[in-house]
Amino acid sequence: MHIHFNFVEVKGKAMDSAEFKARWQQIRGRLKEFWGELSGNDIDYIDGQRELLVGKLQEKYGMSEEEAQRTVDDLADRL
């Protein structure tokens, strides 16, 4: 198991928080597909900040921080 607290791994390379923010529109469009409990307001609030997405997943789905981190990594790997 690998967990990234500051990076998301995408297509074999690390994506830091700045790249996550830069790819936000692409990621944003897929969030509701993966996590239907996130409202439009939640997505607007997250606004490309990876740490806020992790926090919202913890809040809405009762995930641990580690699990939420891993879930965000999985999403990024799929894009």
NORRA-V62596 format. One line per field, one symbol per residue. phi: phi as a letter, one per 30 degrees, with the letter a starting at -180 (. if undefined). burial: b if it has 24 or more other ideal C-beta (glycine too) atoms within 12 Angstrom, else e. A space follows every 50 residues. Layout:
phi: ???
burial: ???
//
This chain:
phi: .bbcccbccbhibdcdeddeddcedddedcedddbddddeddddddhice dddeddddddciddddddedddededddd
burial: eeebeeebbbeeeebebeebeeebeebbeebeebbeebeeebbeebeeeb bbbbebbeebeeeeeeebbebbbebbeeb
//
